[in-house]
Each structure stands twice: as C-alpha cells, then as structure tokens.
Amino acid sequence: MGFSPKPKRPAGKPPSEGRLREAAIAHLAKFASTEAGLARVLANRVRRWARAAEAEGQDTEAGLHEGLAAARRVAAAMVAAGAVDDAGFAAARARRLARSGRSRRAMAAHLAAKGIDPEYAQAAIAQAPAEADAALALCRKRRIGPFTREAADPTLRLKWLGVLARAGFSREVAEAALQADPGEAESRLIALKQ
C-alpha cells in the first residue's frame, strides 16, 4: 500500500485584509518582527495565493495588487497598535548580537537587512555593549586569544587578528581582546550576559 498524495486545497479568494491581519497576529505571537519583516511575510502569503490561483487558471492580477497593498496596510496598522516596535527590536537585537561576538559593523549590516530604519539602528548600536566585550565574546567562541591553551606564536597571532578583522573589529580592538588577561576576560563576559 503506497502513500497517496495529499489533495491540494483550492486557492480560493485573494487574502482579505482581515485574513492578513489574523496571519500577522499569529506571526507576531511566535516571532519578534520589524514592520518591513512583517510586510514581507504577509506579501509572501499573498504571492503564494497568487501562484496557487494562477495554477488553477484564475486571473490573479487585481487580487495580487490589492493583497500586496493590504499587506502593507496591515503591517503599518500593527506598528500603530504597538504590536511591532522597530526601535525596541533593534535595541534587543543589537544587545544579542554584541553578546554573540558581532562587531558594530556586523550589527549595522544585520539591522539593515532586517529593514530597520538607519536612525533606529544607529541608536541601538550606540546603546549596545562595548565593542571590546563583543570581541572577547568572539574570542571565546573561536577559542582564541585569552581563551586558548596554545602558545601564541607570531603566525598564530596573525591568524587570530585575521579572524577578528573579518568579523569587522578594528585592529585596536582586536589587539586589546587578544592581549586581555584570561580571568578579566571571563569576568567581562559574565557581566556582558547579565
């Protein structure tokens, strides 16, 4: 006895603003999101409907256009209702990224990719933990600098500087992280997590 494929559900009508609002609430119940991110999720839902409806032979042009406009309106309404807070999202994400060993450059790129307004991103990065602490977090993650048992010969030290440079840390910050006392570095990372 073989498996029979699951019958496809008919595409039905284009997603209404009410259905998109319900989808937005369900999404926000599971995930933190930005206005741009929520609009993208809802627009993808509308595009999935359009592909399914087109496969059934429906004319999707008007429904797709209205659905995409409704997705943007719903995302804006969620911001107005306070369910989506780009500034709060940016601040929380910047703190998390710093604790995981990301440089300020990497944070800025990440927040830009999430659709955060540059003004909010700048403010969040300014309030994030010190870049030196983020560099120490990366050192611990990669087991380099003060978190290694190996003797730091000049070749190995250059490799470690390369790791930190590729992560976006300046030479000054990288040098300081690699020269940190292991005990002090560990206590700074403990303080960073609190």
C-alpha positions in Angstrom: 0.0 0.0 0.0 1.6 3.3 -1.1 1.2 6.8 0.1 -1.4 8.8 -1.7 -0.5 12.5 -2.2 -2.4 15.0 -0.1 -5.1 16.6 -2.2 -4.3 20.2 -2.9 -6.6 22.8 -1.3 -8.2 25.2 -3.8 -6.6 28.6 -3.8 -9.9 30.3 -3.2 -10.3 34.1 -3.0 -7.5 36.5 -2.6 -6.4 37.0 1.1 -8.5 39.8 2.5 -7.2 42.4 4.9 -9.0 40.6 7.8 -7.2 37.3 6.9 -3.9 39.1 6.6 -4.5 40.8 10.0 -5.1 37.3 11.6 -1.9 36.0 9.9 0.0 39.0 11.2 -1.2 38.4 14.8 -0.3 34.7 14.5 3.1 35.5 13.2 3.8 38.1 15.9 2.7 35.7 18.6 5.6 33.4 17.6 8.3 35.8 16.3 9.6 39.3 17.0 9.4 41.3 13.8 10.0 44.6 12.2 7.5 46.5 10.1 9.4 45.6 7.0 9.7 42.0 8.0 6.0 41.6 8.8 5.1 43.3 5.5 7.4 40.8 3.7 5.8 37.8 5.5 2.3 39.0 4.5 3.3 39.8 1.0 4.8 36.3 0.6 1.5 34.9 1.8 -0.3 36.9 -0.9 2.2 35.7 -3.6 1.7 32.1 -2.5 -2.0 32.5 -3.1 -1.4 34.1 -6.5 0.8 31.2 -7.6 -1.8 28.6 -6.5 -4.7 30.6 -8.1 -2.7 31.0 -11.3 -2.1 27.3 -11.4 -5.9 26.8 -11.2 -6.4 29.2 -14.1 -7.7 32.2 -12.1 -6.9 35.8 -13.1 -4.7 37.0 -10.2 -3.6 40.5 -11.3 -6.1 42.5 -9.4 -6.1 40.2 -6.3 -2.3 40.3 -6.2 -2.2 44.1 -6.4 -4.8 44.6 -3.7 -3.4 41.8 -1.5 0.1 43.4 -1.5 -1.4 46.8 -0.7 -3.4 45.2 2.2 -0.2 43.6 3.5 1.5 47.0 3.7 -1.6 48.5 5.4 -1.8 45.6 8.0 1.9 45.9 8.8 1.5 49.7 9.3 -1.6 49.1 11.5 0.4 46.7 13.7 3.0 49.4 14.2 0.3 51.9 15.1 -1.2 49.4 17.5 2.2 48.9 19.2 2.4 45.2 18.3 5.5 46.0 16.2 8.3 48.2 17.5 11.2 48.7 15.2 13.3 50.6 17.8 12.7 48.0 20.5 13.5 45.2 18.1 16.7 47.0 17.0 17.8 47.5 20.6 17.2 43.9 21.6 18.8 42.5 18.5 21.9 44.7 18.9 22.4 43.6 22.5 22.1 39.9 21.4 24.5 40.4 18.5 27.1 42.0 20.8 26.8 39.2 23.3 27.3 36.7 20.5 30.5 38.4 19.3 29.4 40.6 16.5 31.1 43.9 15.7 29.3 47.2 15.3 29.8 46.9 11.6 28.2 43.5 11.5 25.3 44.7 13.7 24.7 47.6 11.3 24.6 45.2 8.4 22.3 42.8 10.2 19.8 45.5 11.2 19.8 47.0 7.7 19.0 43.6 6.3 16.1 43.3 8.7 14.7 46.6 7.4 15.4 48.7 10.4 15.5 52.5 9.8 19.1 53.7 10.0 18.2 56.2 12.8 16.9 53.4 15.0 19.8 51.1 14.1 22.4 53.8 15.0 20.7 54.4 18.4 20.5 50.7 19.1 24.2 50.2 18.2 25.2 53.1 20.4 23.4 51.5 23.4 24.8 48.0 22.7 27.6 46.6 24.9 31.1 47.8 24.3 32.8 46.5 21.1 35.7 45.3 23.2 33.4 43.0 25.0 31.9 41.7 21.8 35.4 41.0 20.5 36.1 39.0 23.7 32.8 37.0 23.1 34.1 36.1 19.6 37.5 35.1 21.0 35.8 32.8 23.4 33.5 31.4 20.7 36.5 30.7 18.5 38.8 29.7 21.4 41.5 32.2 20.5 43.4 34.9 22.4 42.8 34.7 26.2 40.6 31.5 25.7 43.2 29.2 24.2 45.8 26.9 25.7 48.1 27.2 22.7 51.2 29.5 22.9 50.6 32.5 20.7 53.4 32.3 18.2 53.5 35.3 15.7 51.9 33.2 12.8 49.0 32.1 15.0 48.6 35.6 16.4 48.2 36.9 12.8 45.6 34.3 12.1 43.7 35.4 15.2 43.9 39.1 14.1 42.5 38.0 10.7 39.6 36.3 12.4 38.7 39.4 14.3 39.3 41.7 11.3 37.0 39.6 9.1 34.3 39.9 11.8 34.6 43.7 11.5 36.6 44.6 14.5 39.3 47.3 14.3 42.9 46.4 14.8 43.0 48.3 18.1 40.0 46.4 19.5 41.4 43.1 18.1 44.8 43.7 19.7 43.2 44.6 23.1 41.0 41.4 23.0 43.9 39.1 22.2 46.1 40.6 24.9 43.3 40.5 27.6 44.0 38.7 30.8 42.0 35.4 30.8 40.5 36.0 34.2 39.5 39.5 33.4 38.1 38.5 30.0 36.0 35.8 31.6 34.6 38.2 34.2 33.8 40.8 31.5 31.9 38.2 29.5 29.9 37.1 32.6 29.0 40.8 33.2 28.0 41.0 29.5 25.4 38.3 29.8 23.6 40.0 32.7 
